[in-house]
Amino acid sequence: MSLILASQSKARTEMLRAAGLKFTALPADLDEASITSAALEGGAGPSEIAARLAAAKALHIAGENPGALIIGADQVLEYDGQLLSKAASPEDAKAKLQNLCGKTHHLISAVCVAKNDEILWQAAQSAALTMHDFNDAFLTCYVEKAGEALMRSVGAYELESLGVQLFDKIEGDYFTILGLPLLPLLKYLREEEGIGL
């Protein structure tokens, strides 16, 4: 059976490849802002919003690939009751990081598996991340060295690289922080779909 990741996220692709899965990565070109806005207007919380985004991606790609198993995933960042979006520029990233400095935020990652027009399985996990109280010189140096990573992820950092320097404390699953609750996904694929080692 064909397995497709409805994303071209480097981190998600590398996680699944490292776990030994054979799959194709196809981006789901969706208006994520509209999906998020509609969910917020309906009173959805961060976990539900992440789940809706993951499902929308999976179902979009499933519609174009009948019979294939589609993995959809998404992640949101919640801080002080608000969802933060990706930075539009290095300056925007710097402002977001100044706001998070010395404080705790939450990353919520959702994953689902779809086939045709049906969600077969889904899960969501959360992690709490606390940044250290860095000064302006540290932040300026980080922004200069991080480059494109500032705009690739919602928190303006990639924990698997230079972004780890921003943190004092991390509570939660590493894979969830990278954007994919990998262990429950692998368990589902092994036990229900016969995909794995």
N, C-alpha and C positions, 0 to 999 in steps of 0.2 A: 504494500500500500504506500502511495506517495505521501510524504510528510513535508509540510510547508510551514515555515515561520513567517508570519505576516508582519515582518519588520526587517529593516536593514541595519538595526542597531548593532554596532560592533561588539559591545559587551554581551548582548544576548546571543549573537551568532557564535562568539568564542566560547561561551559557557556550554552551549549545546554541542558544539564540535568536540570540546574537551571531554564531554560526557559520552562520546562515542556515537552520537546520533547522526544518521545520514539524512539530510534534508536540503530543501531549496529555500532561500530567503527571498521573499517578494514584499516590497513595501506596499502598505495599504494607504492609498492617497485619499484621506478623508479630511473633512473640516472638523478637526478636534475641538476647536474653540466653540463651535456651535453645539456640539454634543455636550461639552462641559457646561456651557451656559444653560442649556435646557435641563440638564440634571440638577444644577444649582437652583434653578427656578422651581423645580419640583421638590426641593428640600433634601436632595441626596447628600450624603456625607462623603468624605474622601474615599473610603473603601468602595462604596457603590459607584462613584464616578470612575475610579480606576477600572473597576469591573466592566462598566458600560463601554469605556474606551477600548478595552481589550476585546470585548465581544464584538463591537462594531468592526474592528480591524479583522478579526477572524472570519466573521460572516461575509465581509466584503470580498476577501480573497477566496472564501469557500464558494461564493457565487460564481467566480470565474474558473474554479477548478473542481468540477463535480467529482465526488467520490474520494477526494483527497482528505487527509486529516490535516487540519489547520491549527497551528498554535498562535494564539493572539495574546499579546502582553502589553501592559502599559503601567506607568508609574506617575503618581502625583506627590507633590511636596506640600505638607500642611504645616503652617507656622502661625501660632496665635489665632487659630480659628479661620485662617484664610488659606486659599490655595495659591501657590506661587507659580508663575509661568517661566519658561526659558527666557534667558536674557537676550535682548536684541542686539547688544553691542558690548564691548569690553567695559565701557563706562556704566552701562546698565547692570552688568554683572558685578562690578565693584560696589555699586549702591546696594544691590541685593545682599552681598556678602557683609557689608557694613551693618545691615539690618540684622543679620543672623549671628554676628560676632558675639561670642560669650553666651549664646542662648541655645536652647534645644529645639530642634524641629523633627518632624516625622516624615519618613518616606513610606508610602504605601504602594506596594506592587501587586498587580493582579495578573493572573494568567488563566487562559481557558483553552479548551480544545473543541473545535467545531468540525462538522461534516455536513456538507450540503447547506441546508438552511437551519441547522439545529446546533445549539450549544450542548455538547455531551458532558462536559465537566468544567468546573471553574474553582479557583481558590484565590485568596488574597492574604498577604502578610504585611506586617508593619515593623518598622525599625525606628528607634529613637537615636538621634545623632546630636551631640553637643559640641559646638565649636569652642575653641579656646579664645580667650580675650586678647586677640592680636592687635598690634598697633598699625598705624597708617603705613609705616615703612614696610612692614611684613606684607600687608595687603597689596601694596603697589608692586612689590617684588613678585608675589604670587600671580597677580593679574598679568604681568609682563611675561612670566615664564609659562603660564597655563595655555595661552594662545586660544586656538579654536575650541578647546575643551570647555571654555567659559560659556559658549553658546550651544554646546551639544547636549548638556544635561540640565535638568530643571533647577538644580541647586548651584549651578555654575562651578561644579567640581566633578571630578571622576575619582572615586575613592581608590580605584585600582592603580592610580598613578599619583601625580603631584598633589591632588586634592586631599590625600590622607594627612597632609601637613596641617590642615585647618582644624583638626579635631583633637579634643581632649578625651572624649568618651563616646563609645558606640555600643548600643544595646540592640541586638537583633541579628538575624540571619544575613550573612555576607552576600549571598546570591540575591536575596530580596533587595538589599541596598543597591546592587548592580542593576536591578530592574526586572528580575525574574525569580519567582519562588520556585527554584529548580528542583528541590527534593520532592515536594508533593507532585510536581509535574512528572518527574521520572517514575515515581511510584505508580501514578495513573497509567502511563504509557506501558510500563512493564506488566502490570496486573490486569489491565482492561483491554489493551490493544496488542499485547505480545511484542512490544517494541522495546529493545534494550539489549543487555548482555545475555 
